């Protein structure tokens, strides 16, 4: 990770896009997968979207203008790609079908939910995943990725005061959610 932050992408390096993308994938694939998962809440879809994001980074590498760190640039692409996916017809159709199947009774699912509910950390993670996307996004970037408000501003293009408000509101929603479960 330190190597990427210190390396300035020059014109000569842009000709070796594969090497740069390989390095990006090596450094950020897990973190990016977690970020994408917070948007789509499906591991398989998150893995597919993560691959698409790296392809998009490869295609747009020549547009990287070094106004932000490479990590911020990659996260911005990921954030925008996930938002586009959530607005897509495909996502809306698939999520409607999944919601229908979730209402069908399943003993295995009830057992799994009971096990997860016993673990405090998992309860919090589930509560975060239930937040609306705009709150989930800032919670993930701030608390899990430990990004500053300025970095989140660059990734999401949302005003810093709005980010602060969303973090405050997300905390309130999480508190209410955790109290209801107890």
C-alpha positions as a Python dict, from the first residue, in 0.01 Angstrom:
ca = {
    (1, 'X'): (0, 0, 0),
    (2, 'X'): (282, 240, 86),
    (3, 'X'): (445, 179, -250),
    (4, 'X'): (137, 294, -440),
    (5, 'X'): (101, 609, -235),
    (6, 'X'): (464, 701, -294),
    (7, 'X'): (479, 610, -662),
    (8, 'X'): (383, 892, -893),
    (9, 'X'): (221, 767, -1211),
    (10, 'X'): (422, 904, -1499),
    (11, 'X'): (365, 886, -1874),
    (12, 'X'): (610, 598, -1902),
    (13, 'X'): (420, 399, -1642),
    (14, 'X'): (87, 448, -1816),
    (15, 'X'): (224, 237, -2099),
    (16, 'X'): (256, -45, -1849),
    (17, 'X'): (-105, -38, -1736),
    (18, 'X'): (-115, -411, -1662),
    (19, 'X'): (158, -382, -1401),
    (20, 'X'): (-16, -89, -1231),
    (21, 'X'): (-353, -264, -1229),
    (22, 'X'): (-192, -581, -1092),
    (23, 'X'): (-41, -375, -813),
    (24, 'X'): (-376, -205, -747),
    (25, 'X'): (-551, -542, -736),
    (26, 'X'): (-287, -679, -500),
    (27, 'X'): (-314, -380, -265),
    (28, 'X'): (-685, -300, -270),
    (29, 'X'): (-882, -606, -381),
    (30, 'X'): (-995, -710, -31),
    (31, 'X'): (-1077, -357, 82),
    (32, 'X'): (-1262, -288, -241),
    (33, 'X'): (-1457, -611, -208),
    (34, 'X'): (-1569, -504, 141),
    (35, 'X'): (-1671, -162, 13),
    (36, 'X'): (-1870, -309, -275),
    (37, 'X'): (-2033, -560, -40),
    (38, 'X'): (-2163, -275, 175),
    (39, 'X'): (-2351, -150, -128),
    (40, 'X'): (-2491, -473, -275),
    (41, 'X'): (-2507, -705, 32),
    (42, 'X'): (-2433, -1011, -180),
    (43, 'X'): (-2090, -1175, -185),
    (44, 'X'): (-2109, -1313, -540),
    (45, 'X'): (-2235, -987, -684),
    (46, 'X'): (-1970, -795, -489),
    (47, 'X'): (-1696, -1017, -635),
    (48, 'X'): (-1830, -964, -987),
    (49, 'X'): (-1856, -588, -942),
    (50, 'X'): (-1506, -573, -796),
    (51, 'X'): (-1372, -736, -1112),
    (52, 'X'): (-1566, -485, -1323),
    (53, 'X'): (-1422, -199, -1117),
    (54, 'X'): (-1065, -310, -1185),
    (55, 'X'): (-1146, -335, -1555),
    (56, 'X'): (-1286, 18, -1539),
    (57, 'X'): (-971, 136, -1358),
    (58, 'X'): (-762, -20, -1634),
    (59, 'X'): (-964, 160, -1900),
    (60, 'X'): (-951, 495, -1719),
    (61, 'X'): (-594, 483, -1586),
    (62, 'X'): (-482, 748, -1834),
    (63, 'X'): (-744, 982, -1680),
    (64, 'X'): (-586, 963, -1334),
    (65, 'X'): (-462, 1320, -1280),
    (66, 'X'): (-304, 1280, -935),
    (67, 'X'): (-532, 1535, -767),
    (68, 'X'): (-600, 1268, -506),
    (69, 'X'): (-429, 949, -394),
    (70, 'X'): (-462, 643, -615),
    (71, 'X'): (-666, 475, -339),
    (72, 'X'): (-915, 762, -334),
    (73, 'X'): (-938, 749, -714),
    (74, 'X'): (-1007, 373, -712),
    (75, 'X'): (-1263, 408, -432),
    (76, 'X'): (-1437, 688, -623),
    (77, 'X'): (-1467, 465, -929),
    (78, 'X'): (-1596, 182, -708),
    (79, 'X'): (-1850, 405, -535),
    (80, 'X'): (-1985, 540, -862),
    (81, 'X'): (-1994, 194, -1020),
    (82, 'X'): (-2190, 53, -725),
    (83, 'X'): (-2438, 341, -733),
    (84, 'X'): (-2490, 283, -1106),
    (85, 'X'): (-2547, -86, -1038),
    (86, 'X'): (-2802, -12, -767),
    (87, 'X'): (-2994, 208, -1013),
    (88, 'X'): (-2984, -55, -1287),
    (89, 'X'): (-3285, -256, -1404),
    (90, 'X'): (-3096, -580, -1340),
    (91, 'X'): (-3044, -504, -972),
    (92, 'X'): (-3402, -394, -913),
    (93, 'X'): (-3535, -710, -1080),
    (94, 'X'): (-3300, -945, -890),
    (95, 'X'): (-3358, -780, -552),
    (96, 'X'): (-3736, -804, -595),
    (97, 'X'): (-3704, -1178, -662),
    (98, 'X'): (-3478, -1224, -359),
    (99, 'X'): (-3724, -1040, -134),
    (100, 'X'): (-4000, -1277, -245),
    (101, 'X'): (-3782, -1579, -159),
    (102, 'X'): (-3693, -1430, 180),
    (103, 'X'): (-4058, -1458, 285),
    (104, 'X'): (-4057, -1833, 227),
    (105, 'X'): (-4000, -2015, 558),
    (106, 'X'): (-3669, -2194, 604),
    (107, 'X'): (-3556, -2369, 921),
    (108, 'X'): (-3188, -2335, 831),
    (109, 'X'): (-3221, -1960, 796),
    (110, 'X'): (-3383, -1924, 1138),
    (111, 'X'): (-3105, -2126, 1302),
    (112, 'X'): (-2842, -1917, 1124),
    (113, 'X'): (-3010, -1593, 1233),
    (114, 'X'): (-3017, -1710, 1596),
    (115, 'X'): (-2645, -1789, 1589),
    (116, 'X'): (-2558, -1453, 1435),
    (117, 'X'): (-2781, -1265, 1681),
    (118, 'X'): (-2578, -1405, 1974),
    (119, 'X'): (-2260, -1239, 1857),
    (120, 'X'): (-2249, -865, 1936),
    (121, 'X'): (-2004, -782, 1659),
    (122, 'X'): (-2217, -957, 1399),
    (123, 'X'): (-2526, -777, 1524),
    (124, 'X'): (-2357, -444, 1471),
    (125, 'X'): (-2235, -546, 1126),
    (126, 'X'): (-2586, -653, 1034),
    (127, 'X'): (-2726, -327, 1166),
    (128, 'X'): (-2478, -135, 951),
    (129, 'X'): (-2580, -340, 647),
    (130, 'X'): (-2945, -249, 710),
    (131, 'X'): (-2873, 123, 693),
    (132, 'X'): (-2972, 310, 378),
    (133, 'X'): (-2687, 327, 126),
    (134, 'X'): (-2601, 691, 191),
    (135, 'X'): (-2541, 617, 561),
    (136, 'X'): (-2383, 275, 509),
    (137, 'X'): (-2135, 426, 264),
    (138, 'X'): (-2000, 690, 503),
    (139, 'X'): (-1997, 451, 801),
    (140, 'X'): (-1794, 198, 605),
    (141, 'X'): (-1549, 453, 467),
    (142, 'X'): (-1502, 633, 799),
    (143, 'X'): (-1502, 350, 1054),
    (144, 'X'): (-1394, 42, 859),
    (145, 'X'): (-1157, 204, 610),
    (146, 'X'): (-1056, 476, 859),
    (147, 'X'): (-1068, 748, 595),
    (148, 'X'): (-1083, 1113, 692),
    (149, 'X'): (-1384, 1327, 612),
    (150, 'X'): (-1183, 1502, 339),
    (151, 'X'): (-1101, 1168, 174),
    (152, 'X'): (-1464, 1061, 195),
    (153, 'X'): (-1556, 1394, 35),
    (154, 'X'): (-1325, 1319, -258),
    (155, 'X'): (-1464, 968, -300),
    (156, 'X'): (-1833, 1049, -271),
    (157, 'X'): (-1840, 1412, -391),
    (158, 'X'): (-2059, 1492, -91),
    (159, 'X'): (-2009, 1808, 116),
    (160, 'X'): (-1809, 1750, 437),
    (161, 'X'): (-2089, 1891, 654),
    (162, 'X'): (-2331, 1651, 486),
    (163, 'X'): (-2091, 1365, 560),
    (164, 'X'): (-2080, 1470, 927),
    (165, 'X'): (-2459, 1481, 936),
    (166, 'X'): (-2485, 1139, 772),
    (167, 'X'): (-2239, 991, 1023),
    (168, 'X'): (-2436, 1140, 1312),
    (169, 'X'): (-2766, 1015, 1171),
    (170, 'X'): (-2616, 670, 1102),
    (171, 'X'): (-2501, 647, 1466),
    (172, 'X'): (-2851, 737, 1583),
    (173, 'X'): (-3007, 475, 1354),
    (174, 'X'): (-2757, 212, 1469),
    (175, 'X'): (-2823, 295, 1834),
    (176, 'X'): (-3198, 264, 1781),
    (177, 'X'): (-3150, -62, 1592),
    (178, 'X'): (-2926, -213, 1860),
    (179, 'X'): (-3164, -107, 2139),
    (180, 'X'): (-3459, -267, 1960),
    (181, 'X'): (-3271, -597, 1933),
    (182, 'X'): (-3196, -608, 2305),
}
